[in-house]
Amino acid sequence: KGWLTGLQFDTLFTDDLYFKISKNAIQMAETMSDVVSFYYDTLMLRVVCYAAIGDNAAAINCFEQLGEGAELSDDVQVVMAGCYAAVGDYSKAVSIYEHLAEEESEALDLYSYALALSSIGRTEEALDILMEEDYKNPGQERVCRLLAWCQLNEGDADQALRNYRKLLSIASAEPEDYMCGGHAALANGEMAL
């Protein structure tokens, strides 16, 4: 037995036979690597394009084909979180946003994160994030609106009323701002706005 193995070993390394036999396998592996890389890049491009045209379901389909271990830029992750939120899968959106928050990513959109949290009933966490966003970038109408809504849901009618009054003083106030502001005023023991 040992003699036969020794003969095979000797034969494989005579005249570089081992390297000649392996050359084709190495070339095929490199070709497969190029194909896999091209497929991955194509899927990534499709994800971004579908998201850009608003076909969130198609973007999600391509994204999920990439698999769990796919290396994605923070920007692509933000796009995907937005796609999940747009189709109503807020839990997956929150999961992505939480990952980005843990990584302290510059790409993280705090408003969208808070909106997704509030959509699954995690308004207290949403409030914390909105307060941070309002501190960093004060005066954003959409942040003020969601902040007031979350405060109203958490039972802080007084603070919600302050934010709704601020919103109603803006020319572009939405009809629901008047309705929610009225609810906040009534919950605060005041006349409706």
Biotite code that builds the C-alpha atoms (Angstrom):
import biotite.structure as struc

atoms = struc.array([
    struc.Atom([0.000, 0.000, 0.000], chain_id="A", res_id=1, res_name="LYS", atom_name="CA", element="C"),
    struc.Atom([2.694, 2.489, 0.972], chain_id="A", res_id=2, res_name="GLY", atom_name="CA", element="C"),
    struc.Atom([4.702, 1.650, -2.125], chain_id="A", res_id=3, res_name="TRP", atom_name="CA", element="C"),
    struc.Atom([1.727, 2.394, -4.434], chain_id="A", res_id=4, res_name="LEU", atom_name="CA", element="C"),
    struc.Atom([1.045, 5.760, -2.768], chain_id="A", res_id=5, res_name="THR", atom_name="CA", element="C"),
    struc.Atom([4.721, 6.631, -3.084], chain_id="A", res_id=6, res_name="GLY", atom_name="CA", element="C"),
    struc.Atom([4.686, 5.774, -6.804], chain_id="A", res_id=7, res_name="LEU", atom_name="CA", element="C"),
    struc.Atom([1.590, 7.965, -7.365], chain_id="A", res_id=8, res_name="GLN", atom_name="CA", element="C"),
    struc.Atom([3.199, 10.840, -5.459], chain_id="A", res_id=9, res_name="PHE", atom_name="CA", element="C"),
    struc.Atom([6.447, 10.505, -7.448], chain_id="A", res_id=10, res_name="ASP", atom_name="CA", element="C"),
    struc.Atom([4.568, 10.377, -10.768], chain_id="A", res_id=11, res_name="THR", atom_name="CA", element="C"),
    struc.Atom([2.433, 13.451, -9.988], chain_id="A", res_id=12, res_name="LEU", atom_name="CA", element="C"),
    struc.Atom([5.464, 15.614, -9.282], chain_id="A", res_id=13, res_name="PHE", atom_name="CA", element="C"),
    struc.Atom([7.561, 14.392, -12.217], chain_id="A", res_id=14, res_name="THR", atom_name="CA", element="C"),
    struc.Atom([7.730, 16.888, -15.105], chain_id="A", res_id=15, res_name="ASP", atom_name="CA", element="C"),
    struc.Atom([5.268, 19.237, -13.287], chain_id="A", res_id=16, res_name="ASP", atom_name="CA", element="C"),
    struc.Atom([2.381, 16.847, -14.064], chain_id="A", res_id=17, res_name="LEU", atom_name="CA", element="C"),
    struc.Atom([0.476, 17.988, -10.925], chain_id="A", res_id=18, res_name="TYR", atom_name="CA", element="C"),
    struc.Atom([0.611, 21.654, -12.002], chain_id="A", res_id=19, res_name="PHE", atom_name="CA", element="C"),
    struc.Atom([-0.384, 20.807, -15.596], chain_id="A", res_id=20, res_name="LYS", atom_name="CA", element="C"),
    struc.Atom([-3.397, 18.828, -14.389], chain_id="A", res_id=21, res_name="ILE", atom_name="CA", element="C"),
    struc.Atom([-4.380, 21.567, -11.907], chain_id="A", res_id=22, res_name="SER", atom_name="CA", element="C"),
    struc.Atom([-4.045, 24.409, -14.424], chain_id="A", res_id=23, res_name="LYS", atom_name="CA", element="C"),
    struc.Atom([-7.440, 23.723, -16.015], chain_id="A", res_id=24, res_name="ASN", atom_name="CA", element="C"),
    struc.Atom([-9.152, 23.409, -12.609], chain_id="A", res_id=25, res_name="ALA", atom_name="CA", element="C"),
    struc.Atom([-7.674, 26.740, -11.504], chain_id="A", res_id=26, res_name="ILE", atom_name="CA", element="C"),
    struc.Atom([-8.805, 28.445, -14.734], chain_id="A", res_id=27, res_name="GLN", atom_name="CA", element="C"),
    struc.Atom([-12.328, 27.044, -14.345], chain_id="A", res_id=28, res_name="MET", atom_name="CA", element="C"),
    struc.Atom([-12.455, 28.233, -10.713], chain_id="A", res_id=29, res_name="ALA", atom_name="CA", element="C"),
    struc.Atom([-11.392, 31.739, -11.778], chain_id="A", res_id=30, res_name="GLU", atom_name="CA", element="C"),
    struc.Atom([-14.070, 31.752, -14.498], chain_id="A", res_id=31, res_name="THR", atom_name="CA", element="C"),
    struc.Atom([-16.702, 30.675, -11.987], chain_id="A", res_id=32, res_name="MET", atom_name="CA", element="C"),
    struc.Atom([-15.532, 33.415, -9.628], chain_id="A", res_id=33, res_name="SER", atom_name="CA", element="C"),
    struc.Atom([-15.951, 35.998, -12.401], chain_id="A", res_id=34, res_name="ASP", atom_name="CA", element="C"),
    struc.Atom([-19.456, 34.700, -13.173], chain_id="A", res_id=35, res_name="VAL", atom_name="CA", element="C"),
    struc.Atom([-20.495, 34.807, -9.512], chain_id="A", res_id=36, res_name="VAL", atom_name="CA", element="C"),
    struc.Atom([-19.080, 38.323, -9.162], chain_id="A", res_id=37, res_name="SER", atom_name="CA", element="C"),
    struc.Atom([-20.946, 39.471, -12.286], chain_id="A", res_id=38, res_name="PHE", atom_name="CA", element="C"),
    struc.Atom([-24.190, 37.882, -11.005], chain_id="A", res_id=39, res_name="TYR", atom_name="CA", element="C"),
    struc.Atom([-23.785, 39.615, -7.622], chain_id="A", res_id=40, res_name="TYR", atom_name="CA", element="C"),
    struc.Atom([-23.047, 42.991, -9.245], chain_id="A", res_id=41, res_name="ASP", atom_name="CA", element="C"),
    struc.Atom([-26.043, 42.577, -11.566], chain_id="A", res_id=42, res_name="THR", atom_name="CA", element="C"),
    struc.Atom([-28.354, 41.831, -8.637], chain_id="A", res_id=43, res_name="LEU", atom_name="CA", element="C"),
    struc.Atom([-27.040, 44.848, -6.740], chain_id="A", res_id=44, res_name="MET", atom_name="CA", element="C"),
    struc.Atom([-27.675, 47.077, -9.749], chain_id="A", res_id=45, res_name="LEU", atom_name="CA", element="C"),
    struc.Atom([-31.177, 45.666, -10.140], chain_id="A", res_id=46, res_name="ARG", atom_name="CA", element="C"),
    struc.Atom([-31.919, 46.312, -6.443], chain_id="A", res_id=47, res_name="VAL", atom_name="CA", element="C"),
    struc.Atom([-30.979, 49.970, -6.767], chain_id="A", res_id=48, res_name="VAL", atom_name="CA", element="C"),
    struc.Atom([-32.772, 50.448, -10.110], chain_id="A", res_id=49, res_name="CYS", atom_name="CA", element="C"),
    struc.Atom([-35.999, 48.820, -8.945], chain_id="A", res_id=50, res_name="TYR", atom_name="CA", element="C"),
    struc.Atom([-35.949, 50.898, -5.769], chain_id="A", res_id=51, res_name="ALA", atom_name="CA", element="C"),
    struc.Atom([-35.309, 54.075, -7.782], chain_id="A", res_id=52, res_name="ALA", atom_name="CA", element="C"),
    struc.Atom([-38.395, 53.503, -9.937], chain_id="A", res_id=53, res_name="ILE", atom_name="CA", element="C"),
    struc.Atom([-40.504, 52.569, -6.924], chain_id="A", res_id=54, res_name="GLY", atom_name="CA", element="C"),
    struc.Atom([-40.859, 48.842, -7.666], chain_id="A", res_id=55, res_name="ASP", atom_name="CA", element="C"),
    struc.Atom([-40.159, 47.922, -4.053], chain_id="A", res_id=56, res_name="ASN", atom_name="CA", element="C"),
    struc.Atom([-41.330, 44.303, -4.340], chain_id="A", res_id=57, res_name="ALA", atom_name="CA", element="C"),
    struc.Atom([-38.912, 43.629, -7.220], chain_id="A", res_id=58, res_name="ALA", atom_name="CA", element="C"),
    struc.Atom([-36.079, 45.337, -5.324], chain_id="A", res_id=59, res_name="ALA", atom_name="CA", element="C"),
    struc.Atom([-36.796, 43.157, -2.293], chain_id="A", res_id=60, res_name="ILE", atom_name="CA", element="C"),
    struc.Atom([-36.862, 40.037, -4.479], chain_id="A", res_id=61, res_name="ASN", atom_name="CA", element="C"),
    struc.Atom([-33.404, 40.824, -5.890], chain_id="A", res_id=62, res_name="CYS", atom_name="CA", element="C"),
    struc.Atom([-32.119, 41.787, -2.459], chain_id="A", res_id=63, res_name="PHE", atom_name="CA", element="C"),
    struc.Atom([-33.245, 38.482, -0.962], chain_id="A", res_id=64, res_name="GLU", atom_name="CA", element="C"),
    struc.Atom([-31.533, 36.586, -3.807], chain_id="A", res_id=65, res_name="GLN", atom_name="CA", element="C"),
    struc.Atom([-28.244, 38.063, -2.609], chain_id="A", res_id=66, res_name="LEU", atom_name="CA", element="C"),
    struc.Atom([-28.572, 36.097, 0.619], chain_id="A", res_id=67, res_name="GLY", atom_name="CA", element="C"),
    struc.Atom([-27.955, 36.806, 4.286], chain_id="A", res_id=68, res_name="GLU", atom_name="CA", element="C"),
    struc.Atom([-24.175, 37.086, 4.158], chain_id="A", res_id=69, res_name="GLY", atom_name="CA", element="C"),
    struc.Atom([-24.030, 39.570, 1.276], chain_id="A", res_id=70, res_name="ALA", atom_name="CA", element="C"),
    struc.Atom([-21.734, 42.536, 1.814], chain_id="A", res_id=71, res_name="GLU", atom_name="CA", element="C"),
    struc.Atom([-23.909, 45.600, 1.236], chain_id="A", res_id=72, res_name="LEU", atom_name="CA", element="C"),
    struc.Atom([-22.970, 49.234, 1.511], chain_id="A", res_id=73, res_name="SER", atom_name="CA", element="C"),
    struc.Atom([-24.806, 51.266, 4.132], chain_id="A", res_id=74, res_name="ASP", atom_name="CA", element="C"),
    struc.Atom([-26.506, 53.249, 1.368], chain_id="A", res_id=75, res_name="ASP", atom_name="CA", element="C"),
    struc.Atom([-27.938, 50.080, -0.201], chain_id="A", res_id=76, res_name="VAL", atom_name="CA", element="C"),
    struc.Atom([-29.117, 48.915, 3.226], chain_id="A", res_id=77, res_name="GLN", atom_name="CA", element="C"),
    struc.Atom([-30.940, 52.225, 3.727], chain_id="A", res_id=78, res_name="VAL", atom_name="CA", element="C"),
    struc.Atom([-32.581, 51.790, 0.308], chain_id="A", res_id=79, res_name="VAL", atom_name="CA", element="C"),
    struc.Atom([-33.658, 48.274, 1.228], chain_id="A", res_id=80, res_name="MET", atom_name="CA", element="C"),
    struc.Atom([-35.058, 49.359, 4.593], chain_id="A", res_id=81, res_name="ALA", atom_name="CA", element="C"),
    struc.Atom([-37.096, 51.964, 2.714], chain_id="A", res_id=82, res_name="GLY", atom_name="CA", element="C"),
    struc.Atom([-38.366, 49.291, 0.302], chain_id="A", res_id=83, res_name="CYS", atom_name="CA", element="C"),
    struc.Atom([-39.436, 47.030, 3.166], chain_id="A", res_id=84, res_name="TYR", atom_name="CA", element="C"),
    struc.Atom([-41.207, 49.952, 4.850], chain_id="A", res_id=85, res_name="ALA", atom_name="CA", element="C"),
    struc.Atom([-42.919, 50.898, 1.582], chain_id="A", res_id=86, res_name="ALA", atom_name="CA", element="C"),
    struc.Atom([-44.454, 47.421, 1.276], chain_id="A", res_id=87, res_name="VAL", atom_name="CA", element="C"),
    struc.Atom([-45.493, 47.445, 4.947], chain_id="A", res_id=88, res_name="GLY", atom_name="CA", element="C"),
    struc.Atom([-42.833, 45.068, 6.303], chain_id="A", res_id=89, res_name="ASP", atom_name="CA", element="C"),
    struc.Atom([-41.765, 47.451, 9.062], chain_id="A", res_id=90, res_name="TYR", atom_name="CA", element="C"),
    struc.Atom([-40.156, 44.713, 11.157], chain_id="A", res_id=91, res_name="SER", atom_name="CA", element="C"),
    struc.Atom([-37.572, 43.995, 8.457], chain_id="A", res_id=92, res_name="LYS", atom_name="CA", element="C"),
    struc.Atom([-37.052, 47.715, 7.932], chain_id="A", res_id=93, res_name="ALA", atom_name="CA", element="C"),
    struc.Atom([-36.464, 48.195, 11.671], chain_id="A", res_id=94, res_name="VAL", atom_name="CA", element="C"),
    struc.Atom([-34.050, 45.262, 11.694], chain_id="A", res_id=95, res_name="SER", atom_name="CA", element="C"),
    struc.Atom([-31.931, 46.924, 8.997], chain_id="A", res_id=96, res_name="ILE", atom_name="CA", element="C"),
    struc.Atom([-32.121, 50.325, 10.675], chain_id="A", res_id=97, res_name="TYR", atom_name="CA", element="C"),
    struc.Atom([-31.095, 48.781, 14.008], chain_id="A", res_id=98, res_name="GLU", atom_name="CA", element="C"),
    struc.Atom([-28.056, 47.211, 12.357], chain_id="A", res_id=99, res_name="HIS", atom_name="CA", element="C"),
    struc.Atom([-27.095, 50.563, 10.848], chain_id="A", res_id=100, res_name="LEU", atom_name="CA", element="C"),
    struc.Atom([-27.593, 52.286, 14.214], chain_id="A", res_id=101, res_name="ALA", atom_name="CA", element="C"),
    struc.Atom([-25.321, 49.729, 15.913], chain_id="A", res_id=102, res_name="GLU", atom_name="CA", element="C"),
    struc.Atom([-22.693, 50.432, 13.267], chain_id="A", res_id=103, res_name="GLU", atom_name="CA", element="C"),
    struc.Atom([-23.206, 54.192, 13.811], chain_id="A", res_id=104, res_name="GLU", atom_name="CA", element="C"),
    struc.Atom([-23.632, 54.570, 10.080], chain_id="A", res_id=105, res_name="SER", atom_name="CA", element="C"),
    struc.Atom([-23.689, 58.051, 8.568], chain_id="A", res_id=106, res_name="GLU", atom_name="CA", element="C"),
    struc.Atom([-26.225, 56.760, 6.025], chain_id="A", res_id=107, res_name="ALA", atom_name="CA", element="C"),
    struc.Atom([-28.880, 56.063, 8.683], chain_id="A", res_id=108, res_name="LEU", atom_name="CA", element="C"),
    struc.Atom([-31.974, 58.231, 8.205], chain_id="A", res_id=109, res_name="ASP", atom_name="CA", element="C"),
    struc.Atom([-33.238, 58.761, 11.758], chain_id="A", res_id=110, res_name="LEU", atom_name="CA", element="C"),
    struc.Atom([-36.674, 59.954, 10.631], chain_id="A", res_id=111, res_name="TYR", atom_name="CA", element="C"),
    struc.Atom([-37.301, 56.810, 8.557], chain_id="A", res_id=112, res_name="SER", atom_name="CA", element="C"),
    struc.Atom([-36.038, 54.650, 11.421], chain_id="A", res_id=113, res_name="TYR", atom_name="CA", element="C"),
    struc.Atom([-38.423, 56.363, 13.850], chain_id="A", res_id=114, res_name="ALA", atom_name="CA", element="C"),
    struc.Atom([-41.313, 56.087, 11.377], chain_id="A", res_id=115, res_name="LEU", atom_name="CA", element="C"),
    struc.Atom([-40.745, 52.335, 11.019], chain_id="A", res_id=116, res_name="ALA", atom_name="CA", element="C"),
    struc.Atom([-40.526, 51.948, 14.813], chain_id="A", res_id=117, res_name="LEU", atom_name="CA", element="C"),
    struc.Atom([-43.757, 53.875, 15.352], chain_id="A", res_id=118, res_name="SER", atom_name="CA", element="C"),
    struc.Atom([-45.460, 51.747, 12.687], chain_id="A", res_id=119, res_name="SER", atom_name="CA", element="C"),
    struc.Atom([-44.865, 48.612, 14.751], chain_id="A", res_id=120, res_name="ILE", atom_name="CA", element="C"),
    struc.Atom([-45.936, 50.265, 17.995], chain_id="A", res_id=121, res_name="GLY", atom_name="CA", element="C"),
    struc.Atom([-42.504, 51.046, 19.399], chain_id="A", res_id=122, res_name="ARG", atom_name="CA", element="C"),
    struc.Atom([-43.363, 54.724, 19.873], chain_id="A", res_id=123, res_name="THR", atom_name="CA", element="C"),
    struc.Atom([-41.227, 55.256, 22.972], chain_id="A", res_id=124, res_name="GLU", atom_name="CA", element="C"),
    struc.Atom([-38.094, 54.262, 21.029], chain_id="A", res_id=125, res_name="GLU", atom_name="CA", element="C"),
    struc.Atom([-39.296, 56.338, 18.077], chain_id="A", res_id=126, res_name="ALA", atom_name="CA", element="C"),
    struc.Atom([-39.610, 59.361, 20.387], chain_id="A", res_id=127, res_name="LEU", atom_name="CA", element="C"),
    struc.Atom([-36.000, 59.021, 21.527], chain_id="A", res_id=128, res_name="ASP", atom_name="CA", element="C"),
    struc.Atom([-34.783, 58.881, 17.932], chain_id="A", res_id=129, res_name="ILE", atom_name="CA", element="C"),
    struc.Atom([-36.997, 61.792, 16.867], chain_id="A", res_id=130, res_name="LEU", atom_name="CA", element="C"),
    struc.Atom([-35.727, 63.927, 19.735], chain_id="A", res_id=131, res_name="MET", atom_name="CA", element="C"),
    struc.Atom([-32.179, 63.203, 18.576], chain_id="A", res_id=132, res_name="GLU", atom_name="CA", element="C"),
    struc.Atom([-33.069, 64.091, 14.980], chain_id="A", res_id=133, res_name="GLU", atom_name="CA", element="C"),
    struc.Atom([-34.860, 67.276, 16.063], chain_id="A", res_id=134, res_name="ASP", atom_name="CA", element="C"),
    struc.Atom([-31.803, 68.259, 18.100], chain_id="A", res_id=135, res_name="TYR", atom_name="CA", element="C"),
    struc.Atom([-29.409, 67.615, 15.192], chain_id="A", res_id=136, res_name="LYS", atom_name="CA", element="C"),
    struc.Atom([-31.645, 69.173, 12.510], chain_id="A", res_id=137, res_name="ASN", atom_name="CA", element="C"),
    struc.Atom([-34.267, 71.408, 14.151], chain_id="A", res_id=138, res_name="PRO", atom_name="CA", element="C"),
    struc.Atom([-37.374, 72.653, 12.402], chain_id="A", res_id=139, res_name="GLY", atom_name="CA", element="C"),
    struc.Atom([-38.118, 69.708, 10.117], chain_id="A", res_id=140, res_name="GLN", atom_name="CA", element="C"),
    struc.Atom([-41.843, 69.605, 9.535], chain_id="A", res_id=141, res_name="GLU", atom_name="CA", element="C"),
    struc.Atom([-42.035, 65.831, 9.073], chain_id="A", res_id=142, res_name="ARG", atom_name="CA", element="C"),
    struc.Atom([-40.059, 65.237, 12.278], chain_id="A", res_id=143, res_name="VAL", atom_name="CA", element="C"),
    struc.Atom([-42.296, 67.617, 14.218], chain_id="A", res_id=144, res_name="CYS", atom_name="CA", element="C"),
    struc.Atom([-45.412, 65.857, 12.855], chain_id="A", res_id=145, res_name="ARG", atom_name="CA", element="C"),
    struc.Atom([-44.215, 62.352, 13.778], chain_id="A", res_id=146, res_name="LEU", atom_name="CA", element="C"),
    struc.Atom([-42.898, 63.596, 17.127], chain_id="A", res_id=147, res_name="LEU", atom_name="CA", element="C"),
    struc.Atom([-46.309, 65.058, 17.982], chain_id="A", res_id=148, res_name="ALA", atom_name="CA", element="C"),
    struc.Atom([-48.071, 61.871, 16.865], chain_id="A", res_id=149, res_name="TRP", atom_name="CA", element="C"),
    struc.Atom([-45.787, 59.666, 18.985], chain_id="A", res_id=150, res_name="CYS", atom_name="CA", element="C"),
    struc.Atom([-46.191, 61.978, 21.981], chain_id="A", res_id=151, res_name="GLN", atom_name="CA", element="C"),
    struc.Atom([-49.964, 61.804, 21.621], chain_id="A", res_id=152, res_name="LEU", atom_name="CA", element="C"),
    struc.Atom([-49.788, 57.990, 21.444], chain_id="A", res_id=153, res_name="ASN", atom_name="CA", element="C"),
    struc.Atom([-47.565, 57.862, 24.525], chain_id="A", res_id=154, res_name="GLU", atom_name="CA", element="C"),
    struc.Atom([-50.053, 60.022, 26.481], chain_id="A", res_id=155, res_name="GLY", atom_name="CA", element="C"),
    struc.Atom([-47.996, 63.228, 26.540], chain_id="A", res_id=156, res_name="ASP", atom_name="CA", element="C"),
    struc.Atom([-50.836, 65.407, 25.263], chain_id="A", res_id=157, res_name="ALA", atom_name="CA", element="C"),
    struc.Atom([-49.249, 68.631, 26.513], chain_id="A", res_id=158, res_name="ASP", atom_name="CA", element="C"),
    struc.Atom([-46.049, 68.193, 24.492], chain_id="A", res_id=159, res_name="GLN", atom_name="CA", element="C"),
    struc.Atom([-48.020, 66.851, 21.515], chain_id="A", res_id=160, res_name="ALA", atom_name="CA", element="C"),
    struc.Atom([-50.212, 69.957, 21.608], chain_id="A", res_id=161, res_name="LEU", atom_name="CA", element="C"),
    struc.Atom([-47.128, 72.208, 21.566], chain_id="A", res_id=162, res_name="ARG", atom_name="CA", element="C"),
    struc.Atom([-45.816, 70.425, 18.494], chain_id="A", res_id=163, res_name="ASN", atom_name="CA", element="C"),
    struc.Atom([-49.179, 70.479, 16.715], chain_id="A", res_id=164, res_name="TYR", atom_name="CA", element="C"),
    struc.Atom([-49.476, 74.220, 17.402], chain_id="A", res_id=165, res_name="ARG", atom_name="CA", element="C"),
    struc.Atom([-46.038, 74.652, 15.893], chain_id="A", res_id=166, res_name="LYS", atom_name="CA", element="C"),
    struc.Atom([-47.157, 72.667, 12.836], chain_id="A", res_id=167, res_name="LEU", atom_name="CA", element="C"),
    struc.Atom([-50.405, 74.615, 12.492], chain_id="A", res_id=168, res_name="LEU", atom_name="CA", element="C"),
    struc.Atom([-48.485, 77.876, 12.421], chain_id="A", res_id=169, res_name="SER", atom_name="CA", element="C"),
    struc.Atom([-46.797, 76.697, 9.204], chain_id="A", res_id=170, res_name="ILE", atom_name="CA", element="C"),
    struc.Atom([-48.552, 77.485, 5.934], chain_id="A", res_id=171, res_name="ALA", atom_name="CA", element="C"),
    struc.Atom([-48.179, 73.902, 4.664], chain_id="A", res_id=172, res_name="SER", atom_name="CA", element="C"),
    struc.Atom([-49.973, 72.244, 7.590], chain_id="A", res_id=173, res_name="ALA", atom_name="CA", element="C"),
    struc.Atom([-51.867, 69.105, 6.606], chain_id="A", res_id=174, res_name="GLU", atom_name="CA", element="C"),
    struc.Atom([-55.580, 68.560, 7.374], chain_id="A", res_id=175, res_name="PRO", atom_name="CA", element="C"),
    struc.Atom([-54.679, 65.682, 9.708], chain_id="A", res_id=176, res_name="GLU", atom_name="CA", element="C"),
    struc.Atom([-52.524, 68.121, 11.705], chain_id="A", res_id=177, res_name="ASP", atom_name="CA", element="C"),
    struc.Atom([-55.697, 70.014, 12.624], chain_id="A", res_id=178, res_name="TYR", atom_name="CA", element="C"),
    struc.Atom([-57.506, 66.817, 13.571], chain_id="A", res_id=179, res_name="MET", atom_name="CA", element="C"),
    struc.Atom([-54.624, 65.416, 15.658], chain_id="A", res_id=180, res_name="CYS", atom_name="CA", element="C"),
    struc.Atom([-54.015, 68.841, 17.186], chain_id="A", res_id=181, res_name="GLY", atom_name="CA", element="C"),
    struc.Atom([-57.675, 68.906, 18.188], chain_id="A", res_id=182, res_name="GLY", atom_name="CA", element="C"),
    struc.Atom([-57.325, 65.484, 19.798], chain_id="A", res_id=183, res_name="HIS", atom_name="CA", element="C"),
    struc.Atom([-54.227, 66.671, 21.677], chain_id="A", res_id=184, res_name="ALA", atom_name="CA", element="C"),
    struc.Atom([-56.081, 69.802, 22.866], chain_id="A", res_id=185, res_name="ALA", atom_name="CA", element="C"),
    struc.Atom([-59.075, 67.772, 24.049], chain_id="A", res_id=186, res_name="LEU", atom_name="CA", element="C"),
    struc.Atom([-56.806, 65.252, 25.785], chain_id="A", res_id=187, res_name="ALA", atom_name="CA", element="C"),
    struc.Atom([-55.138, 68.219, 27.471], chain_id="A", res_id=188, res_name="ASN", atom_name="CA", element="C"),
    struc.Atom([-58.509, 69.569, 28.689], chain_id="A", res_id=189, res_name="GLY", atom_name="CA", element="C"),
    struc.Atom([-58.620, 72.480, 26.209], chain_id="A", res_id=190, res_name="GLU", atom_name="CA", element="C"),
    struc.Atom([-60.953, 73.436, 23.403], chain_id="A", res_id=191, res_name="MET", atom_name="CA", element="C"),
    struc.Atom([-60.180, 71.833, 20.042], chain_id="A", res_id=192, res_name="ALA", atom_name="CA", element="C"),
    struc.Atom([-57.906, 73.888, 17.810], chain_id="A", res_id=193, res_name="LEU", atom_name="CA", element="C"),
])
